[in-house]
Amino acid sequence: MLYWALIFLVIAIVAGVLGFGGVAGTASEVAHVLFWIAIILLIVSLIFGLRRR
């Protein structure tokens, strides 16, 4: 999940440098959403992992 967030972040940076503002904004938002989903999944897996013990 974080891999895809980084991919979209790179796409946003490249699109921003080339002047494609709409594509850069969209890719940035997708990267932001994927990052937070990955963080939430990490926290959930840590909680369930500690709960098993």
Buried (B, 14 or more C-beta within 10 A) or exposed (E): BBEBBEBBBEBBBEBBEEEBEEBBEBBBEBBBEBBEBBEEEEEEEEEEEEEEE
